[in-house]
Amino acid sequence: EEYHIKIGGADAGDGNYDSGVVLEENSFESPKIEVETDPFPQGVSDNMIEGCVEADIIFKLPNPDYAPITVYFEVGGTANPAAYPDGDFEEEIPTEITFEEDSDTAIIHVAPVKDGIIEGDETLVLIIENTLGCIVRYDTVEFIIVDYVDMETQMSPNTMICQGQEIEIYVNTVNGIPVYTYEWEGFNINNDTIQVSPDTTTTYFVNVLDMCQDTVTDSTLVTVFPLPEVNIGDDSTFMCEGDTITLNAGGGYLGYYWQNGSTDSTYQVTQGGLYWVTVFGPGGCSITDSVYITETILEVDIGEDQTICIGDTVILDPGTGYANYLWQDGSIAQQYIVTQTGTYWIQVSMGACSATDSVYVYVDDPSIGISLGNDTMLCANDVLTLGPEFGIYDSYLWSTGDTTATITISQPGTYSLEVTSDCGTAND
C-alpha cells in the first residue's frame, strides 16, 4: 500500500524563518531482506552453469539488530530443488535460513549438477517471507541455471607432406563455455591453428580447455615422405666435341622428367648446355637437379699440302692456345721444321679433348726430274690416269697439249709431261 505524511511547522512570531523539520534518509522505507548471488569461478558467467559455475545466494538484513531471525521462503521455478539424482543440485535447496545473533548475512550454497541432459535454461525462484516490518511482505528473486554441453572438437584431417614442406593444422571447437584455451603438445602457442614442418611422420596433440576447465584432447597425423635424392653431376662437367655423356638419375624412383620431356632414368648428352631432371618418389614428392656441361671444341690447322724447293724449309705451326702438342715423331714443341718430303701430323689437346691435322710436304729437286711411273700395258676399252707421283707444281704441260695435273688416256702411246715451279723445270 501507499502512504503519505503531512508535517506542519509554525513560527513563534519573531519574523525569522528559522524553523525546520529534519527527515532521516530512507526513514519511510520498511526494512527488507536483500538477496544477491555471488557466482564462482568469477568471470565465467553471471548465471549458474551445471557442473561449472556455482553460486552463493546471499541474504542480508538492514543491520544485525534484527538477528537472530529465521527467514522462510518458498522454492519454485523450473529446476528441481532436490539433491541429485532426484533433483538438479548437489544438495537440496532449503526453505529457510537463520541469521545468527549479531550477524546481518546468511548464505545458501547452490551447486547445479551436470546431468548431461539438455533441458534448456532453468530457473530457481525464491519467494521470501519478509517479517521485518509491521506487516509480512513477500519478495521474489529468480536465478537462471544454464545447461553445460560437453565440448566437441574437430581436428584437421590426417595429411601427407613432403620433407621440408610446411602445413597448417587446426582444431575447431563447439559447445562448452568459450573462451577456449589451446595447449599444443610441444608448442607454446595458444591458438586454434599452428604451422608445422616435421622431418618425420608425427602425431600432433592438442588439449582444448574452456572457461569451466573442461578438457578435450584431439590429435592429427602428419605423414612425412622423404624427398628423393638425385645427382646428375656438377657444373664442372665437360665433354669433348663429338663425345657422348650419359646422365644417370638413378633407379628406384616412381617417375622421371627431363628438360626435353623424356621420362627415362638416363639421358644421352651430345653437346654442351644446361640439363635437368625431376625425379618423383612416394607421396608425389619430387626434387630437381641440374648440371651445366661445358663442351670443348678443338680445331687445329697446319696448312694445305705444299711443295718446297730442295734446300728450303717450312715451319709447321698450329698456333697457341693448346695445352699439349704432339708431332708424328714424338716431339712436343709448338712448331715443327720440315726439310724432307713426307706427311706430317700434329695432335693438340686441352684436358681430355684432342684434335689432329696433317699436311703433305714435297721437296722439289728439278735435277732429278719427275716420275710418271713405270711403262705399263693398256687393255682394250680400259682407261688410265697419268700424273706425277709426287709434287705440286705451278704449271703442267702434257705432250697431248693438256695443262692439267693429270690426264686420262685410252689409247696406247708415249706420253710426256713438263712441270714448272719456283724450283725450275722438270719432265718425264
MIBA-938475 format. One line per field, with one value per residue (C-alpha): residue in one letter; x, y, z; residue number from 1. Coordinates in nm, 3 decimals. Each point is the difference from the previous one (the first is absolute). Example, Ala and Ser with C-alpha at 12.3 -4.5 7.8 and 13.67 -1.06 7.14 Angstrom:
<pts>
resn: (A / S)
u: (1.230 / 0.137)
v: (-0.450 / 0.344)
w: (0.780 / -0.066)
resi: (1 / 2)
</pts>
This chain:
<pts>
resn: (E / E / Y / H / I / K / I / G / G / A / D / A / G / D / G / N / Y / D / S / G / V / V / L / E / E / N / S / F / E / S / P / K / I / E / V / E / T / D / P / F / P / Q / G / V / S / D / N / M / I / E / G / C / V / E / A / D / I / I / F / K / L / P / N / P / D / Y / A / P / I / T / V / Y / F / E / V / G / G / T / A / N / P / A / A / Y / P / D / G / D / F / E / E / E / I / P / T / E / I / T / F / E / E / D / S / D / T / A / I / I / H / V / A / P / V / K / D / G / I / I / E / G / D / E / T / L / V / L / I / I / E / N / T / L / G / C / I / V / R / Y / D / T / V / E / F / I / I / V / D / Y / V / D / M / E / T / Q / M / S / P / N / T / M / I / C / Q / G / Q / E / I / E / I / Y / V / N / T / V / N / G / I / P / V / Y / T / Y / E / W / E / G / F / N / I / N / N / D / T / I / Q / V / S / P / D / T / T / T / T / Y / F / V / N / V / L / D / M / C / Q / D / T / V / T / D / S / T / L / V / T / V / F / P / L / P / E / V / N / I / G / D / D / S / T / F / M / C / E / G / D / T / I / T / L / N / A / G / G / G / Y / L / G / Y / Y / W / Q / N / G / S / T / D / S / T / Y / Q / V / T / Q / G / G / L / Y / W / V / T / V / F / G / P / G / G / C / S / I / T / D / S / V / Y / I / T / E / T / I / L / E / V / D / I / G / E / D / Q / T / I / C / I / G / D / T / V / I / L / D / P / G / T / G / Y / A / N / Y / L / W / Q / D / G / S / I / A / Q / Q / Y / I / V / T / Q / T / G / T / Y / W / I / Q / V / S / M / G / A / C / S / A / T / D / S / V / Y / V / Y / V / D / D / P / S / I / G / I / S / L / G / N / D / T / M / L / C / A / N / D / V / L / T / L / G / P / E / F / G / I / Y / D / S / Y / L / W / S / T / G / D / T / T / A / T / I / T / I / S / Q / P / G / T / Y / S / L / E / V / T / S / D / C / G / T / A / N / D)
u: (0.000 / 0.098 / 0.007 / 0.047 / 0.102 / -0.073 / 0.233 / -0.086 / 0.232 / -0.077 / 0.212 / -0.028 / -0.048 / 0.345 / -0.008 / 0.297 / -0.044 / 0.223 / -0.224 / 0.053 / -0.064 / 0.281 / -0.090 / 0.234 / 0.088 / -0.201 / -0.184 / -0.330 / 0.112 / -0.102 / 0.298 / 0.054 / 0.230 / 0.237 / 0.092 / 0.289 / 0.216 / 0.376 / 0.086 / 0.340 / 0.235 / -0.014 / -0.007 / -0.159 / -0.369 / -0.247 / -0.228 / 0.056 / 0.120 / -0.047 / 0.322 / 0.191 / -0.126 / -0.130 / -0.126 / -0.064 / -0.348 / 0.066 / -0.276 / 0.063 / -0.186 / -0.015 / 0.218 / 0.096 / -0.256 / -0.267 / 0.195 / -0.045 / -0.281 / -0.111 / -0.120 / -0.231 / -0.051 / -0.164 / 0.218 / -0.136 / 0.101 / 0.061 / 0.306 / -0.059 / 0.136 / 0.063 / 0.344 / 0.134 / -0.102 / -0.356 / 0.057 / 0.236 / 0.233 / 0.283 / -0.192 / -0.369 / -0.097 / -0.139 / -0.321 / 0.136 / 0.317 / 0.100 / 0.198 / 0.217 / 0.006 / 0.194 / 0.020 / -0.158 / 0.093 / -0.106 / 0.101 / -0.138 / 0.243 / -0.154 / 0.184 / -0.194 / 0.097 / 0.124 / -0.252 / 0.075 / -0.364 / -0.071 / -0.291 / 0.047 / 0.034 / -0.165 / -0.102 / 0.028 / -0.260 / -0.004 / -0.313 / 0.129 / -0.215 / 0.109 / -0.115 / 0.224 / -0.264 / -0.338 / -0.160 / 0.128 / 0.117 / 0.105 / 0.283 / 0.088 / 0.351 / 0.084 / 0.328 / 0.084 / 0.174 / 0.162 / 0.063 / 0.359 / 0.044 / 0.324 / 0.256 / 0.053 / 0.309 / 0.069 / 0.367 / 0.146 / 0.003 / 0.304 / 0.219 / 0.319 / 0.285 / 0.345 / 0.303 / 0.075 / -0.355 / -0.205 / -0.368 / -0.272 / -0.190 / -0.304 / -0.270 / -0.362 / -0.187 / -0.369 / -0.210 / 0.153 / 0.041 / 0.225 / 0.261 / 0.212 / 0.365 / 0.218 / 0.298 / 0.196 / 0.243 / 0.351 / -0.110 / -0.046 / -0.285 / -0.355 / -0.173 / -0.237 / 0.244 / 0.374 / 0.255 / 0.212 / 0.286 / 0.096 / 0.300 / -0.164 / -0.354 / -0.149 / -0.326 / -0.098 / -0.210 / -0.200 / -0.186 / -0.294 / -0.119 / -0.307 / -0.088 / -0.128 / 0.342 / -0.160 / 0.259 / -0.021 / 0.304 / 0.023 / 0.276 / 0.091 / 0.266 / 0.240 / 0.175 / 0.333 / 0.141 / 0.376 / 0.117 / 0.176 / 0.374 / 0.140 / 0.332 / 0.068 / 0.339 / 0.156 / 0.048 / 0.368 / -0.103 / 0.136 / 0.001 / 0.199 / -0.151 / -0.145 / -0.013 / -0.314 / -0.066 / -0.270 / -0.175 / -0.142 / -0.272 / 0.014 / -0.255 / -0.285 / -0.204 / -0.364 / 0.058 / 0.249 / -0.038 / 0.291 / 0.020 / -0.109 / -0.296 / 0.159 / -0.085 / 0.291 / 0.239 / 0.295 / 0.064 / 0.257 / 0.184 / 0.169 / 0.067 / 0.065 / -0.277 / -0.229 / -0.173 / -0.242 / -0.218 / -0.285 / -0.043 / -0.320 / -0.018 / -0.278 / -0.272 / 0.057 / 0.317 / 0.246 / 0.338 / 0.190 / 0.371 / 0.184 / 0.344 / 0.167 / 0.228 / 0.275 / 0.089 / 0.363 / 0.029 / 0.361 / 0.101 / 0.351 / 0.140 / 0.363 / -0.074 / -0.059 / 0.225 / 0.290 / 0.324 / 0.331 / 0.325 / 0.291 / 0.205 / -0.298 / -0.190 / -0.357 / -0.117 / -0.322 / -0.178 / -0.353 / -0.001 / -0.023 / -0.283 / 0.041 / 0.119 / 0.205 / 0.158 / 0.107 / 0.160 / 0.030 / 0.356 / -0.088 / 0.125 / -0.212 / 0.101 / -0.256 / 0.188 / 0.149 / 0.266 / -0.039 / 0.292 / -0.097 / -0.285 / -0.263 / -0.332 / 0.005 / -0.271 / -0.064 / -0.229 / -0.096 / -0.188 / -0.187 / -0.081 / -0.143 / -0.087 / 0.228 / 0.005 / 0.226 / 0.103 / 0.252 / 0.176 / 0.208 / 0.319 / 0.189 / 0.363 / 0.045 / 0.338 / -0.022 / 0.336 / -0.147 / -0.309 / -0.345 / -0.146 / -0.314 / 0.055 / 0.120 / -0.105 / -0.318 / -0.244 / -0.348 / -0.272 / -0.263 / -0.285 / 0.199 / 0.095 / 0.302 / 0.063 / 0.351 / 0.157 / 0.320 / 0.042 / 0.110 / 0.002 / -0.224 / 0.104 / -0.091 / -0.067 / -0.035 / 0.050 / -0.073 / 0.106 / -0.369 / -0.019 / -0.194 / 0.095 / -0.163 / 0.179 / -0.129 / -0.136 / -0.207 / 0.102 / -0.163 / 0.249 / 0.347 / 0.297 / 0.277 / -0.107 / 0.223 / -0.047 / 0.191 / -0.062 / 0.109 / 0.035 / 0.200 / 0.267 / 0.036 / -0.112 / -0.012 / -0.145 / -0.060)
v: (0.000 / 0.362 / 0.240 / 0.377 / 0.228 / 0.367 / 0.210 / 0.351 / 0.260 / 0.339 / 0.293 / 0.167 / 0.341 / 0.154 / 0.043 / -0.232 / -0.310 / -0.224 / -0.296 / -0.339 / -0.374 / -0.250 / -0.332 / -0.301 / -0.135 / -0.312 / 0.030 / -0.060 / -0.337 / -0.318 / -0.218 / -0.283 / -0.292 / 0.046 / -0.304 / -0.027 / -0.268 / -0.037 / -0.244 / -0.171 / -0.050 / 0.369 / 0.125 / -0.309 / 0.091 / 0.211 / -0.304 / -0.336 / -0.278 / -0.368 / -0.155 / 0.322 / 0.321 / -0.032 / 0.289 / 0.125 / 0.144 / 0.276 / 0.126 / 0.331 / 0.179 / 0.379 / -0.031 / -0.270 / 0.128 / -0.211 / -0.321 / -0.264 / -0.071 / -0.278 / 0.093 / -0.235 / -0.025 / -0.212 / -0.164 / -0.015 / 0.038 / -0.262 / -0.151 / -0.284 / 0.118 / -0.355 / -0.155 / -0.198 / -0.252 / 0.090 / 0.368 / 0.242 / 0.097 / -0.151 / 0.081 / 0.064 / 0.367 / 0.079 / 0.193 / 0.208 / 0.167 / 0.127 / 0.313 / -0.051 / 0.260 / 0.316 / -0.114 / 0.178 / -0.264 / -0.359 / -0.211 / -0.297 / -0.176 / -0.111 / -0.252 / -0.113 / -0.351 / -0.078 / -0.269 / -0.023 / 0.073 / 0.290 / 0.173 / 0.358 / 0.283 / -0.079 / 0.235 / -0.009 / 0.228 / 0.099 / 0.162 / 0.157 / 0.070 / 0.335 / 0.044 / 0.291 / 0.269 / 0.052 / -0.231 / -0.308 / 0.065 / -0.241 / 0.068 / -0.220 / -0.058 / -0.215 / -0.165 / -0.159 / -0.337 / -0.076 / -0.348 / -0.104 / -0.169 / -0.193 / 0.144 / -0.164 / 0.047 / -0.061 / -0.030 / 0.063 / -0.334 / -0.224 / 0.120 / -0.072 / 0.237 / -0.018 / 0.051 / 0.370 / 0.114 / 0.203 / -0.067 / 0.159 / -0.216 / 0.119 / -0.098 / 0.120 / 0.006 / 0.024 / -0.009 / 0.029 / 0.355 / 0.226 / 0.152 / -0.307 / -0.058 / -0.213 / -0.199 / -0.153 / -0.271 / 0.128 / 0.357 / 0.308 / 0.131 / 0.080 / -0.008 / -0.227 / -0.015 / -0.071 / -0.037 / -0.316 / -0.136 / -0.341 / -0.195 / -0.333 / -0.130 / 0.163 / -0.008 / 0.340 / 0.022 / 0.293 / 0.047 / 0.241 / 0.156 / 0.217 / 0.250 / -0.286 / -0.169 / -0.293 / -0.161 / -0.181 / -0.157 / -0.050 / -0.088 / -0.017 / -0.196 / 0.167 / -0.261 / 0.118 / -0.148 / 0.043 / 0.200 / -0.200 / 0.045 / 0.053 / 0.122 / 0.007 / 0.169 / 0.332 / 0.308 / -0.078 / -0.281 / 0.045 / -0.198 / -0.003 / 0.072 / -0.317 / -0.180 / -0.131 / 0.024 / -0.202 / 0.182 / -0.250 / 0.102 / -0.336 / -0.273 / -0.069 / 0.314 / 0.008 / 0.239 / 0.218 / 0.316 / 0.152 / 0.349 / -0.125 / -0.198 / -0.345 / -0.235 / -0.249 / -0.029 / 0.092 / 0.269 / 0.006 / 0.332 / 0.072 / 0.372 / 0.247 / 0.184 / -0.001 / -0.328 / -0.079 / -0.281 / -0.020 / -0.333 / -0.104 / -0.212 / -0.125 / 0.245 / 0.200 / 0.150 / 0.123 / 0.165 / 0.150 / -0.007 / 0.170 / 0.005 / 0.234 / -0.186 / 0.194 / -0.130 / 0.041 / 0.044 / -0.033 / 0.088 / -0.012 / 0.090 / -0.027 / 0.101 / -0.153 / -0.252 / 0.189 / -0.022 / 0.153 / 0.012 / -0.214 / 0.176 / 0.200 / -0.057 / 0.055 / 0.057 / -0.174 / 0.182 / -0.078 / 0.318 / 0.075 / -0.075 / -0.375 / -0.178 / -0.268 / -0.065 / -0.334 / -0.041 / -0.318 / -0.055 / 0.043 / 0.355 / 0.232 / 0.351 / 0.239 / 0.028 / -0.261 / 0.067 / -0.203 / -0.060 / -0.330 / -0.134 / -0.171 / 0.010 / 0.190 / 0.004 / 0.173 / -0.091 / 0.282 / -0.048 / 0.188 / -0.218 / -0.323 / 0.151 / -0.014 / 0.088 / -0.111 / 0.143 / -0.112 / 0.146 / -0.142 / 0.190 / -0.080 / 0.108 / 0.077 / -0.077 / 0.082 / -0.166 / -0.343 / 0.072 / -0.135 / -0.348 / -0.103 / -0.358 / -0.309 / -0.084 / -0.202 / -0.183 / 0.118 / -0.249 / 0.075 / 0.212 / 0.087 / 0.350 / 0.115 / 0.317 / 0.142 / 0.257 / 0.068 / -0.234 / 0.282 / 0.374 / 0.297 / 0.234 / 0.337 / -0.120 / -0.322 / -0.065 / -0.340 / -0.132 / -0.011 / 0.375 / -0.037 / 0.233 / -0.184 / -0.182 / -0.333 / -0.137 / -0.305 / -0.209 / -0.289 / -0.042 / -0.151 / 0.222 / 0.199 / 0.285 / 0.265 / 0.282 / 0.316 / 0.174 / 0.344 / 0.138 / 0.258 / -0.267 / -0.034 / -0.234 / -0.376 / -0.263 / -0.371)
w: (0.000 / -0.047 / 0.291 / 0.042 / 0.286 / 0.073 / 0.214 / 0.113 / 0.143 / 0.162 / 0.090 / 0.343 / -0.154 / 0.009 / -0.374 / -0.071 / -0.204 / 0.211 / 0.070 / -0.177 / -0.003 / -0.057 / -0.167 / 0.012 / -0.342 / -0.089 / 0.330 / -0.174 / -0.146 / 0.173 / 0.092 / -0.251 / -0.069 / -0.297 / -0.211 / -0.251 / -0.157 / -0.009 / -0.282 / -0.018 / -0.162 / -0.078 / -0.358 / -0.152 / 0.008 / 0.195 / 0.004 / 0.164 / -0.235 / 0.066 / 0.124 / -0.051 / 0.158 / 0.354 / 0.206 / 0.347 / 0.051 / 0.252 / 0.230 / 0.178 / 0.281 / 0.023 / 0.313 / 0.251 / 0.255 / -0.168 / 0.072 / 0.109 / -0.242 / -0.231 / -0.347 / -0.182 / -0.372 / -0.259 / -0.266 / -0.351 / -0.364 / -0.271 / 0.173 / 0.243 / 0.339 / 0.122 / 0.023 / -0.298 / -0.135 / 0.095 / -0.059 / -0.172 / 0.286 / 0.200 / 0.319 / 0.040 / 0.002 / 0.354 / 0.066 / 0.286 / 0.116 / 0.346 / 0.076 / 0.305 / 0.273 / -0.091 / -0.361 / -0.295 / -0.259 / -0.070 / -0.299 / -0.192 / -0.233 / -0.330 / -0.217 / -0.310 / -0.111 / -0.351 / -0.089 / -0.375 / -0.086 / -0.233 / 0.171 / -0.102 / 0.250 / 0.330 / 0.281 / 0.376 / 0.161 / 0.369 / 0.144 / 0.321 / 0.302 / 0.139 / 0.362 / 0.092 / -0.038 / 0.156 / -0.248 / -0.183 / -0.356 / -0.270 / -0.240 / -0.296 / -0.141 / -0.300 / -0.109 / -0.338 / -0.030 / -0.338 / -0.143 / -0.050 / -0.340 / -0.035 / -0.235 / -0.336 / -0.214 / -0.365 / -0.087 / -0.344 / -0.185 / -0.016 / -0.283 / -0.191 / -0.083 / -0.151 / 0.219 / 0.036 / -0.068 / 0.248 / 0.072 / 0.211 / 0.249 / 0.192 / 0.246 / -0.005 / 0.333 / 0.077 / 0.319 / 0.345 / 0.126 / -0.212 / 0.012 / -0.084 / 0.089 / -0.227 / 0.126 / -0.290 / 0.102 / -0.066 / -0.078 / 0.213 / -0.212 / 0.115 / -0.336 / -0.185 / -0.293 / -0.020 / -0.280 / 0.007 / -0.211 / 0.140 / -0.131 / 0.076 / 0.032 / 0.311 / 0.195 / 0.137 / 0.317 / 0.134 / 0.329 / -0.022 / 0.327 / 0.040 / 0.271 / 0.218 / -0.029 / -0.178 / -0.228 / -0.333 / -0.167 / -0.374 / -0.246 / -0.367 / -0.186 / -0.243 / -0.215 / -0.137 / -0.319 / -0.046 / -0.297 / -0.271 / -0.034 / -0.349 / -0.139 / -0.372 / 0.033 / 0.090 / -0.209 / -0.057 / -0.236 / -0.352 / -0.320 / -0.320 / -0.337 / -0.144 / 0.334 / 0.171 / 0.374 / 0.177 / 0.283 / 0.249 / 0.247 / 0.178 / 0.036 / 0.236 / -0.052 / -0.104 / -0.288 / -0.188 / -0.201 / -0.197 / -0.145 / -0.343 / 0.136 / -0.009 / 0.287 / 0.006 / 0.293 / -0.227 / -0.258 / -0.282 / -0.034 / -0.335 / 0.041 / 0.277 / 0.184 / 0.305 / 0.081 / 0.285 / 0.126 / 0.250 / 0.179 / 0.177 / 0.315 / 0.231 / 0.092 / -0.315 / 0.148 / -0.259 / -0.025 / -0.290 / -0.076 / -0.284 / -0.154 / -0.245 / -0.238 / -0.170 / -0.345 / -0.110 / -0.377 / -0.124 / -0.355 / -0.141 / -0.343 / -0.114 / -0.358 / -0.342 / -0.176 / -0.154 / -0.199 / 0.101 / -0.188 / 0.097 / 0.265 / 0.123 / 0.326 / 0.113 / 0.359 / 0.098 / 0.287 / 0.128 / 0.209 / 0.373 / 0.243 / 0.038 / 0.310 / -0.176 / -0.341 / -0.146 / -0.347 / -0.203 / 0.118 / 0.370 / 0.036 / 0.213 / -0.112 / -0.142 / -0.332 / -0.228 / -0.273 / -0.320 / -0.235 / -0.162 / -0.206 / 0.216 / 0.181 / 0.330 / 0.267 / 0.328 / 0.290 / 0.237 / 0.326 / 0.272 / 0.297 / -0.135 / -0.338 / -0.302 / -0.371 / -0.286 / -0.336 / -0.261 / -0.304 / -0.287 / -0.083 / -0.323 / -0.039 / -0.368 / -0.164 / -0.371 / -0.056 / 0.057 / -0.209 / 0.066 / -0.023 / -0.187 / 0.107 / -0.188 / -0.355 / 0.004 / -0.223 / -0.083 / -0.078 / -0.261 / 0.134 / 0.313 / 0.110 / 0.199 / 0.200 / -0.026 / 0.228 / 0.197 / 0.292 / 0.233 / 0.012 / -0.050 / -0.286 / -0.133 / -0.358 / -0.198 / -0.372 / -0.147 / -0.332 / -0.077 / 0.053 / 0.325 / 0.289 / 0.286 / 0.280 / -0.132 / -0.327 / -0.085 / -0.301 / -0.184 / -0.286 / 0.018 / -0.075 / 0.156 / 0.223 / 0.158 / 0.253 / 0.072 / 0.332 / 0.112 / 0.353 / 0.188 / 0.025 / -0.380 / -0.278 / -0.002 / -0.231 / -0.052)
resi: (1 / 2 / 3 / 4 / 5 / 6 / 7 / 8 / 9 / 10 / 11 / 12 / 13 / 14 / 15 / 16 / 17 / 18 / 19 / 20 / 21 / 22 / 23 / 24 / 25 / 26 / 27 / 28 / 29 / 30 / 31 / 32 / 33 / 34 / 35 / 36 / 37 / 38 / 39 / 40 / 41 / 42 / 43 / 44 / 45 / 46 / 47 / 48 / 49 / 50 / 51 / 52 / 53 / 54 / 55 / 56 / 57 / 58 / 59 / 60 / 61 / 62 / 63 / 64 / 65 / 66 / 67 / 68 / 69 / 70 / 71 / 72 / 73 / 74 / 75 / 76 / 77 / 78 / 79 / 80 / 81 / 82 / 83 / 84 / 85 / 86 / 87 / 88 / 89 / 90 / 91 / 92 / 93 / 94 / 95 / 96 / 97 / 98 / 99 / 100 / 101 / 102 / 103 / 104 / 105 / 106 / 107 / 108 / 109 / 110 / 111 / 112 / 113 / 114 / 115 / 116 / 117 / 118 / 119 / 120 / 121 / 122 / 123 / 124 / 125 / 126 / 127 / 128 / 129 / 130 / 131 / 132 / 133 / 134 / 135 / 136 / 137 / 138 / 139 / 140 / 141 / 142 / 143 / 144 / 145 / 146 / 147 / 148 / 149 / 150 / 151 / 152 / 153 / 154 / 155 / 156 / 157 / 158 / 159 / 160 / 161 / 162 / 163 / 164 / 165 / 166 / 167 / 168 / 169 / 170 / 171 / 172 / 173 / 174 / 175 / 176 / 177 / 178 / 179 / 180 / 181 / 182 / 183 / 184 / 185 / 186 / 187 / 188 / 189 / 190 / 191 / 192 / 193 / 194 / 195 / 196 / 197 / 198 / 199 / 200 / 201 / 202 / 203 / 204 / 205 / 206 / 207 / 208 / 209 / 210 / 211 / 212 / 213 / 214 / 215 / 216 / 217 / 218 / 219 / 220 / 221 / 222 / 223 / 224 / 225 / 226 / 227 / 228 / 229 / 230 / 231 / 232 / 233 / 234 / 235 / 236 / 237 / 238 / 239 / 240 / 241 / 242 / 243 / 244 / 245 / 246 / 247 / 248 / 249 / 250 / 251 / 252 / 253 / 254 / 255 / 256 / 257 / 258 / 259 / 260 / 261 / 262 / 263 / 264 / 265 / 266 / 267 / 268 / 269 / 270 / 271 / 272 / 273 / 274 / 275 / 276 / 277 / 278 / 279 / 280 / 281 / 282 / 283 / 284 / 285 / 286 / 287 / 288 / 289 / 290 / 291 / 292 / 293 / 294 / 295 / 296 / 297 / 298 / 299 / 300 / 301 / 302 / 303 / 304 / 305 / 306 / 307 / 308 / 309 / 310 / 311 / 312 / 313 / 314 / 315 / 316 / 317 / 318 / 319 / 320 / 321 / 322 / 323 / 324 / 325 / 326 / 327 / 328 / 329 / 330 / 331 / 332 / 333 / 334 / 335 / 336 / 337 / 338 / 339 / 340 / 341 / 342 / 343 / 344 / 345 / 346 / 347 / 348 / 349 / 350 / 351 / 352 / 353 / 354 / 355 / 356 / 357 / 358 / 359 / 360 / 361 / 362 / 363 / 364 / 365 / 366 / 367 / 368 / 369 / 370 / 371 / 372 / 373 / 374 / 375 / 376 / 377 / 378 / 379 / 380 / 381 / 382 / 383 / 384 / 385 / 386 / 387 / 388 / 389 / 390 / 391 / 392 / 393 / 394 / 395 / 396 / 397 / 398 / 399 / 400 / 401 / 402 / 403 / 404 / 405 / 406 / 407 / 408 / 409 / 410 / 411 / 412 / 413 / 414 / 415 / 416 / 417 / 418 / 419 / 420 / 421 / 422 / 423 / 424 / 425 / 426 / 427 / 428)
</pts>
